[in-house]
Amino acid sequence: PMVLFGQKFKQERYKNFDRRLFHFGFMLGFNSSDFTLYPVQNAYEQFKILNVQNDAQPGGQLGILTTMRLGTPMIRLRFIPTISFLERSIKYTFEDTTAKLGYRIEDERVNSTNLDFPLMLQFRTKRLNNFAAYCLVGGQYSIDLQSQQDASQNFYDPFVKIKKNDWQGQIGAGLEFFAPYFKFGLELKYSHGFKSSFIQDYTPVSNPIDQLYNRAWYFSLIFEG
Protein backbone atom coordinates (compact mmCIF):
# COMPACT_ATOMS: atom_id res chain seq x y z
CA PRO A 1 0.00 0.00 0.00
CA MET A 2 1.12 3.58 -0.69
CA VAL A 3 1.60 5.88 2.30
CA LEU A 4 1.32 9.67 1.81
CA PHE A 5 3.15 12.15 4.07
CA GLY A 6 2.12 15.79 4.21
CA GLN A 7 2.51 18.87 6.36
CA LYS A 8 0.17 18.92 9.31
CA PHE A 9 -1.76 22.17 9.67
CA LYS A 10 -3.24 23.34 12.93
CA GLN A 11 -6.89 24.22 13.11
CA GLU A 12 -7.34 27.89 12.19
CA ARG A 13 -8.63 29.90 15.14
CA TYR A 14 -10.84 32.99 15.08
CA LYS A 15 -11.78 32.50 11.42
CA ASN A 16 -14.22 35.42 11.43
CA PHE A 17 -11.56 37.99 12.33
CA ASP A 18 -10.70 38.96 8.74
CA ARG A 19 -14.36 39.21 7.72
CA ARG A 20 -15.25 42.01 10.11
CA LEU A 21 -14.87 45.66 9.09
CA PHE A 22 -13.94 47.03 12.53
CA HIS A 23 -11.99 45.59 15.45
CA PHE A 24 -11.37 47.01 18.91
CA GLY A 25 -8.86 46.30 21.65
CA PHE A 26 -6.24 47.75 23.94
CA MET A 27 -2.48 48.19 24.01
CA LEU A 28 0.06 48.37 26.82
CA GLY A 29 3.83 48.43 26.76
CA PHE A 30 7.04 50.23 27.54
CA ASN A 31 9.22 52.72 25.68
CA SER A 32 12.72 54.11 25.48
CA SER A 33 12.79 57.82 24.63
CA ASP A 34 15.41 60.50 24.06
CA PHE A 35 16.12 63.39 21.69
CA THR A 36 17.91 63.88 18.43
CA LEU A 37 20.10 66.65 19.82
CA TYR A 38 22.00 69.28 17.84
CA PRO A 39 24.28 71.48 20.00
CA VAL A 40 25.37 74.96 18.94
CA GLN A 41 28.60 74.83 16.95
CA ASN A 42 30.68 77.08 19.20
CA ALA A 43 29.38 75.87 22.57
CA TYR A 44 32.84 75.65 24.10
CA GLU A 45 33.94 79.12 23.07
CA GLN A 46 30.71 80.70 24.34
CA PHE A 47 29.72 78.61 27.36
CA LYS A 48 32.75 76.44 28.24
CA ILE A 49 30.72 73.33 27.39
CA LEU A 50 32.91 70.37 26.48
CA ASN A 51 30.06 68.05 25.53
CA VAL A 52 26.25 67.80 25.44
CA GLN A 53 24.64 64.42 25.04
CA ASN A 54 21.34 62.78 25.85
CA ASP A 55 20.61 59.30 27.17
CA ALA A 56 17.44 57.27 26.58
CA GLN A 57 15.28 56.53 29.61
CA PRO A 58 12.51 53.95 30.12
CA GLY A 59 8.81 54.74 30.19
CA GLY A 60 5.42 53.19 29.53
CA GLN A 61 2.22 53.61 27.53
CA LEU A 62 -1.41 52.52 27.50
CA GLY A 63 -3.85 52.89 24.61
CA ILE A 64 -7.27 52.00 23.17
CA LEU A 65 -7.18 50.48 19.68
CA THR A 66 -9.50 50.66 16.68
CA THR A 67 -8.69 49.08 13.30
CA MET A 68 -10.66 49.19 10.05
CA ARG A 69 -10.27 46.82 7.12
CA LEU A 70 -9.56 48.67 3.85
CA GLY A 71 -11.07 46.37 1.24
CA THR A 72 -8.70 43.47 1.81
CA PRO A 73 -7.83 41.81 5.15
CA MET A 74 -4.16 42.49 4.37
CA ILE A 75 -4.49 46.29 4.62
CA ARG A 76 -5.94 48.05 7.65
CA LEU A 77 -6.16 51.54 9.10
CA ARG A 78 -5.20 51.66 12.78
CA PHE A 79 -5.95 54.38 15.35
CA ILE A 80 -4.65 54.07 18.93
CA PRO A 81 -5.24 57.05 21.25
CA THR A 82 -2.50 56.56 23.84
CA ILE A 83 -1.21 58.03 27.06
CA SER A 84 2.60 57.80 27.18
CA PHE A 85 4.99 58.49 30.03
CA LEU A 86 8.42 59.59 28.77
CA GLU A 87 11.68 60.64 30.39
CA ARG A 88 14.87 61.94 28.75
CA SER A 89 18.26 62.75 30.23
CA ILE A 90 20.54 65.50 28.89
CA LYS A 91 24.09 65.45 30.26
CA TYR A 92 26.35 68.51 30.15
CA THR A 93 30.11 68.36 30.57
CA PHE A 94 31.29 71.79 31.75
CA GLU A 95 34.89 72.90 31.91
CA ASP A 96 35.68 73.51 35.58
CA THR A 97 39.25 74.32 36.63
CA THR A 98 38.31 73.98 40.30
CA ALA A 99 37.31 70.32 39.84
CA LYS A 100 39.82 67.52 40.27
CA LEU A 101 39.41 66.30 36.68
CA GLY A 102 39.04 69.77 35.19
CA TYR A 103 35.37 69.33 34.37
CA ARG A 104 32.00 68.64 35.98
CA ILE A 105 28.95 66.77 34.67
CA GLU A 106 25.38 67.93 35.22
CA ASP A 107 22.25 65.93 34.40
CA GLU A 108 19.01 67.58 33.29
CA ARG A 109 15.84 65.44 33.18
CA VAL A 110 12.97 66.22 30.80
CA ASN A 111 9.71 64.43 31.66
CA SER A 112 6.60 64.27 29.49
CA THR A 113 3.11 62.85 29.84
CA ASN A 114 1.80 62.69 26.29
CA LEU A 115 -1.61 62.21 24.77
CA ASP A 116 -0.70 60.57 21.44
CA PHE A 117 -3.00 60.18 18.45
CA PRO A 118 -1.27 57.85 15.97
CA LEU A 119 -2.89 56.98 12.64
CA MET A 120 -1.14 54.09 10.91
CA LEU A 121 -1.50 51.95 7.79
CA GLN A 122 -0.98 48.27 8.57
CA PHE A 123 0.18 45.87 5.84
CA ARG A 124 -0.23 42.25 6.94
CA THR A 125 0.89 38.95 5.49
CA LYS A 126 -1.54 36.10 4.87
CA ARG A 127 -2.22 33.91 7.85
CA LEU A 128 -0.09 30.83 8.32
CA ASN A 129 -2.17 28.64 10.60
CA ASN A 130 -2.65 31.02 13.56
CA PHE A 131 0.24 33.36 12.90
CA ALA A 132 0.80 36.52 10.77
CA ALA A 133 3.33 39.36 10.50
CA TYR A 134 2.85 42.99 9.54
CA CYS A 135 4.53 46.35 9.05
CA LEU A 136 3.27 49.84 9.87
CA VAL A 137 3.76 53.34 8.49
CA GLY A 138 2.08 56.56 9.51
CA GLY A 139 2.31 59.45 11.95
CA GLN A 140 0.99 60.87 15.17
CA TYR A 141 0.04 64.12 16.82
CA SER A 142 1.18 64.46 20.45
CA ILE A 143 0.13 66.81 23.24
CA ASP A 144 2.54 67.03 26.18
CA LEU A 145 0.38 67.50 29.26
CA GLN A 146 3.51 68.11 31.34
CA SER A 147 5.01 70.72 29.04
CA GLN A 148 6.31 73.88 30.70
CA GLN A 149 6.50 75.94 27.51
CA ASP A 150 4.52 78.79 29.09
CA ALA A 151 5.99 78.46 32.60
CA SER A 152 8.15 81.20 34.06
CA GLN A 153 11.81 80.18 33.99
CA ASN A 154 13.66 79.78 37.26
CA PHE A 155 17.20 80.94 36.52
CA TYR A 156 18.47 79.60 39.87
CA ASP A 157 17.25 76.10 38.97
CA PRO A 158 16.80 76.23 35.18
CA PHE A 159 15.01 73.59 33.13
CA VAL A 160 14.82 72.70 29.44
CA LYS A 161 11.61 73.79 27.76
CA ILE A 162 10.03 71.79 24.95
CA LYS A 163 6.89 72.60 22.98
CA LYS A 164 3.53 71.26 24.03
CA ASN A 165 2.48 70.05 20.57
CA ASP A 166 4.43 67.84 18.19
CA TRP A 167 3.97 65.94 14.92
CA GLN A 168 5.94 62.73 14.43
CA GLY A 169 6.47 60.15 11.70
CA GLN A 170 6.34 56.48 12.64
CA ILE A 171 7.35 53.08 11.27
CA GLY A 172 7.01 49.68 12.87
CA ALA A 173 6.53 45.94 12.57
CA GLY A 174 4.81 43.23 14.55
CA LEU A 175 3.72 39.63 14.95
CA GLU A 176 0.15 38.44 15.48
CA PHE A 177 -1.05 35.24 17.16
CA PHE A 178 -4.69 34.15 16.86
CA ALA A 179 -6.41 32.65 19.91
CA PRO A 180 -9.95 31.20 19.76
CA TYR A 181 -11.68 34.51 20.59
CA PHE A 182 -9.07 37.27 20.31
CA LYS A 183 -5.80 38.21 18.60
CA PHE A 184 -2.58 38.86 20.52
CA GLY A 185 0.20 40.98 19.01
CA LEU A 186 3.79 41.99 19.71
CA GLU A 187 4.82 45.29 18.13
CA LEU A 188 7.99 47.39 17.86
CA LYS A 189 7.63 50.98 16.61
CA TYR A 190 9.97 53.94 16.07
CA SER A 191 8.81 57.55 16.24
CA HIS A 192 10.64 60.77 15.31
CA GLY A 193 9.50 64.39 15.30
CA PHE A 194 9.26 66.36 12.07
CA LYS A 195 10.30 69.65 13.68
CA SER A 196 12.46 70.69 16.61
CA SER A 197 10.50 70.90 19.87
CA PHE A 198 13.13 72.95 21.66
CA ILE A 199 12.37 76.39 23.12
CA GLN A 200 15.45 78.59 23.53
CA ASP A 201 15.13 80.83 26.57
CA TYR A 202 18.86 81.48 27.19
CA THR A 203 19.43 79.67 30.47
CA PRO A 204 22.66 77.76 31.26
CA VAL A 205 20.95 74.47 30.29
CA SER A 206 19.41 75.90 27.09
CA ASN A 207 22.29 77.99 25.72
CA PRO A 208 24.39 75.07 24.38
CA ILE A 209 21.44 73.51 22.52
CA ASP A 210 20.40 74.40 19.00
CA GLN A 211 17.64 71.85 18.26
CA LEU A 212 15.86 68.95 19.96
CA TYR A 213 13.69 66.44 18.08
CA ASN A 214 11.50 64.02 20.01
CA ARG A 215 12.17 60.36 19.29
CA ALA A 216 11.26 57.06 20.94
CA TRP A 217 11.11 53.30 20.55
CA TYR A 218 7.84 51.66 21.62
CA PHE A 219 7.40 47.97 22.43
CA SER A 220 3.72 47.06 22.84
CA LEU A 221 1.48 44.15 23.67
CA ILE A 222 -1.80 44.38 21.74
CA PHE A 223 -5.02 42.51 22.48
CA GLU A 224 -7.67 42.81 19.77
CA GLY A 225 -11.12 41.23 19.43
N, C-alpha and C positions, 0 to 999 in steps of 0.2 A: 504493500500500500504506500501511496505517496503522502509525505508529511509536509505541510506548509508552515513556514515560520514567518511571522510578521511583527511589526512594531506594535506594542500594546499601548493604546491610548486610554487615558483616564476619562472618566465621565465628566463632561463639560458642565460646570456649575454656573448658576445664575445666567441661564441662557437668554432671559428677557432683557438683560442689561442694555445691549446694543440696540434694542428696538424702541426704547423710550427716548423721547425728545429731550427731557430735562432730568437731571440727577442732582441730588443735594447731599451734603455731608459736612464734615468738619476736618480741620487740620490743626496739628500741634507739632512743635519742633523746637530746634535751637538754631542759633546763628553765630556767626563770627564776623564782626563789623570793624571797619577802620575807614580811613580816608585815602584818597589819592591826593597826596600833599605836594604842592609846589612852593618851595621857599623863595624869598626874594634873592636875587642874584648876589647882592653885596651885603649879605646879612652880617658877615664878620666885621667888615669895615664900619658899618653903621652901628651895630648893636653888640659886637663882641660875642656873637653866636658861632660856635664851632660846628654845631650840627643840630638839625631839627628832623625828627623822625616820628612816625606813629606806629603803634603796635595794636594788632587786632585783639579784641576782648570778646568773651562769650556773652550771649544773650538768649532770649527765647521769643516765641511768637505763638499766637492762637488765632484761628480764623474760621469763618463759615464759608462753605464752598457751594457754588452753583455752576454746573456745566450744561451746555446745550449742544446737541448734535447738529452739525452743519451738513445736512444731506447724507453723508456717509458716516458710518460709525468710526472711521479712521480719523476724522477731523472734527474737533470740538472747540467751542469757545468757553473759556473758563474765567470765572470771576470769584475772587476770594477776598472779601473785606477782612482785614487782619489788624490785630493790635500787636506791635512789635516792641520789644524792650532791647535797646542797643546801648553799648558803651564803647568809647574809643579812648585811647591813651596817646597823648602827644608828649614826647620827651625832648627837652631842650638841654643842650650841652653848652653852658656858658663858660667863657674864659674867666678864671678867677685866680689872680696871683696870690691871694691869701690862703687858698686851699692847698693841701699837701700835694695833690697831683696837678695843680695848675688849672683845674676846671671843676665845675659843679654841675650836677644833673638835677633838673626839676621836671616833675611829671604833672601834666595837666589832663584831667579827665573830662570828657564831654559825654554826657548822658542824654538819651532821647527816648521818649515814649511816642511811637508813631502810630497813627491811623493810616494804614496802607490800603490802596485800592488798585490792585493789579488786574489787568485784563490781558489774558494770554490766549494764543492759538496753540492747541495741542494736536500734534500729529502722532498717531498711534499705529503700531504694527498690527497685523492680524493676530488673533488669539492662537496660541499654541497650547492646547489643553486648557489649563486655567491660569495662563501666564501671558503677559504682553509687556511691551516696552514702548516708550514714547519720548518725544522731545517737545520743548516749549519755546516760544518766542513771543515777546510782547513788551509791555511797559506798565509802570504804575505811577500813580500820584500819591504823595505822602504828605501828611500834616504832622508836624512835630509838636505834640501837646506840651512838651517840656522846654520848648525853645525860649530863649531869653533875648530874642532879637530886639525887643522893645524895652528891655529892662535897663535901669540905670547902672552904668559900669562902676564897680568898686575898684579904684586904682590902688588901694592898699592890698586887695586880694583879687586881682583881675581874673577874668575867665574868658574863654574863647566863645564868641558868638557865631551861631550858624542860623541860616534862614529857616523860617517856620515851614515853608512850602517847598517841595522839590518834585521834579519829574525825573524818572529813572527808566533806563532800558533794562530788559531782563532776558536771559536765556537759561534753559535748564533741561533736565532729562530725568526720567524716572522709570520705575518698574511697577507693574500692577499684578496683584494676585487675587483671583476670584474665589470667594467663599460661597457657600450656598445662598446667602441672602444679602451679602454686601461685598464691596471691593475694597481691598487694602492696598495702599500704595506707599512706596518709598521714593522721595524726590530730592534732588539736589539742584539748587538754583543760584545764579549769580546776578547781582544787581549793581548798576553803576549810574550815577547821576549824569544828566546831560549838561548841566551848568554848575559852576562853583557855588557852593552854599555859604561860603565864608563872608563874614561881615568885618571889615577892617575898622576898628575904632581906636587904633594907635595906643594900645597898652603894651607892656613888656612881653606878654604872651602872644599878642597879635602882630606886633611889628615885623617879626621875621618871616611871616607867612604871606604868600602871595595869593594862592588859591587852595581851596579844599573841596573835593568832590566826594559825596557820600558813596560808599560801596560796601557790599556785604555778601557773604555766602549764607544760604539758608538750607538746612536739612530738615525735611518735614515728613511726618507720618500722616497719611490721608486716608480717611474712612468715608466711603461714598456708597449710598444706597439708591 
